[in-house]
Amino acid sequence: LHAGNQWPRALQVFDEMKSKGVKPNAVTYGIVAAVLLHGRDWDRADELYQEMQSDARAAAEATSYTYGAFVALYERGGDWRAAMGVYRDLKRVGIVPTIFIYDKLISACEAGGAKRQVEELVGEMQDVSMEDMDDYAWAEIDAVNGM
């Protein structure tokens, strides 16, 4: 549904789902974040992220994919501070950032003139142990190596 101009319909389905009592999970939140990114709907980003964080089940299920979708959304929306907030949240819950997440964070911070954060992120990225990465991180590495 997020292809072409169908992203508003995808958001409508998401809202209808919630109005009928269906609780979104972490995957759903990640997909909706990607839909917002595609539709350049920055206004709903904070609302959606806070909603996910306030749902204990969805927050507990969140993976590097879910957090990465929000980091990308904030990066594209020009909000490096919000992207860094997502980064702090994922580290707090023990998720190792992926290459994709670092890339989007560094890009957001560079665009926002946050040089100190860029330096810290580059340093942290160099310290990431391959053993600590989740399946989504390994999928990223496999995709890059397959190119």
C-alpha positions as CSV (number, residue, x, y, z in Angstrom):
1,L,0.0,0.0,0.0
2,H,2.9,2.4,0.4
3,A,3.8,2.3,-3.3
4,G,2.9,5.2,-5.5
5,N,0.2,7.4,-4.2
6,Q,-1.4,4.8,-2.0
7,W,0.3,5.8,1.3
8,P,-2.7,7.8,2.5
9,R,-4.8,4.7,2.1
10,A,-2.3,2.7,4.1
11,L,-2.5,5.2,7.0
12,Q,-6.3,5.1,6.7
13,V,-6.2,1.3,7.1
14,F,-3.9,1.6,10.1
15,D,-6.3,4.1,11.8
16,E,-9.3,1.9,11.0
17,M,-7.5,-1.1,12.4
18,K,-6.9,0.7,15.7
19,S,-10.4,2.0,15.9
20,K,-11.7,-1.6,15.7
21,G,-9.6,-2.5,18.7
22,V,-6.7,-4.2,16.8
23,K,-3.5,-3.5,18.6
24,P,-0.5,-2.8,16.3
25,N,2.7,-4.7,16.9
26,A,6.2,-3.5,16.4
27,V,6.3,-4.7,12.8
28,T,3.2,-2.7,12.1
29,Y,4.7,0.4,13.6
30,G,7.8,0.0,11.5
31,I,5.8,-0.4,8.3
32,V,3.7,2.6,9.1
33,A,6.9,4.6,9.8
34,A,8.1,3.6,6.4
35,V,4.7,4.7,4.9
36,L,5.1,8.1,6.6
37,L,8.6,8.3,5.2
38,H,7.4,7.5,1.7
39,G,4.5,10.1,2.0
40,R,6.8,12.7,3.7
41,D,4.3,13.0,6.5
42,W,6.6,14.2,9.2
43,D,3.7,15.5,11.4
44,R,2.6,12.1,12.5
45,A,6.1,10.8,13.2
46,D,6.3,11.9,16.9
47,E,2.7,10.7,17.5
48,L,3.4,7.3,16.0
49,Y,6.7,6.8,17.9
50,Q,5.2,7.8,21.2
51,E,2.3,5.6,20.6
52,M,4.6,2.6,20.0
53,Q,6.7,3.4,23.0
54,S,3.6,3.7,25.3
55,D,2.5,0.2,24.2
56,A,4.5,-2.1,26.4
57,R,4.0,-5.1,24.0
58,A,5.0,-3.2,20.9
59,A,7.9,-1.6,22.5
60,A,9.2,-4.9,23.8
61,E,8.8,-6.5,20.4
62,A,10.7,-3.7,18.6
63,T,13.7,-4.7,16.6
64,S,16.5,-2.8,14.8
65,Y,14.1,-2.8,11.8
66,T,11.4,-1.0,13.8
67,Y,13.8,1.5,15.3
68,G,15.6,2.0,12.0
69,A,12.4,2.9,10.3
70,F,11.8,5.7,12.8
71,V,15.5,6.9,12.6
72,A,15.1,7.1,8.8
73,L,11.8,8.9,9.1
74,Y,13.3,11.5,11.4
75,E,16.5,11.8,9.3
76,R,14.4,12.5,6.2
77,G,12.2,14.9,8.1
78,G,15.3,16.9,9.2
79,D,15.0,16.2,13.0
80,W,18.3,14.9,14.1
81,R,17.4,15.3,17.8
82,A,14.4,13.0,17.4
83,A,16.6,10.5,15.5
84,M,19.1,10.6,18.4
85,G,16.2,10.1,20.8
86,V,15.3,6.9,19.0
87,Y,18.9,5.8,19.1
88,R,19.1,6.3,22.9
89,D,15.9,4.3,23.2
90,L,17.1,1.3,21.2
91,K,20.4,1.3,23.1
92,R,18.5,1.5,26.4
93,V,16.6,-1.7,25.5
94,G,19.8,-3.5,24.4
95,I,19.4,-3.4,20.6
96,V,22.7,-3.0,18.7
97,P,22.3,-0.4,16.0
98,T,22.7,-1.6,12.4
99,I,24.8,-0.1,9.6
100,F,21.6,1.4,8.2
101,I,20.8,3.1,11.6
102,Y,24.3,4.5,11.9
103,D,24.1,5.8,8.3
104,K,20.8,7.6,8.9
105,L,21.9,9.0,12.3
106,I,25.2,10.3,10.9
107,S,23.4,11.8,7.9
108,A,20.8,13.5,10.2
109,C,23.4,14.9,12.5
110,E,25.6,16.1,9.7
111,A,22.6,17.9,8.1
112,G,21.7,19.4,11.5
113,G,25.3,20.6,12.2
114,A,25.7,18.3,15.2
115,K,29.4,17.6,14.7
116,R,30.0,16.2,18.1
117,Q,27.3,13.6,17.7
118,V,28.7,12.6,14.3
119,E,32.1,12.0,15.9
120,E,30.6,10.0,18.7
121,L,28.5,7.9,16.3
122,V,31.5,7.1,14.1
123,G,33.4,6.0,17.1
124,E,30.6,3.9,18.4
125,M,30.0,2.3,15.0
126,Q,33.6,1.2,14.9
127,D,33.2,-0.5,18.3
128,V,30.2,-2.6,17.4
129,S,30.8,-6.3,17.7
130,M,29.5,-8.5,14.9
131,E,28.4,-11.0,17.5
132,D,26.0,-8.5,19.1
133,M,24.0,-7.8,15.9
134,D,20.5,-9.1,15.5
135,D,19.1,-10.9,12.5
136,Y,18.1,-7.7,10.8
137,A,21.6,-6.4,11.0
138,W,22.9,-9.6,9.4
139,A,20.3,-9.3,6.7
140,E,21.7,-5.8,5.9
141,I,25.2,-7.1,5.7
142,D,24.2,-10.0,3.5
143,A,22.3,-7.6,1.2
144,V,25.4,-5.3,0.9
145,N,27.7,-8.2,0.2
146,G,25.3,-9.5,-2.4
147,M,25.5,-6.3,-4.4
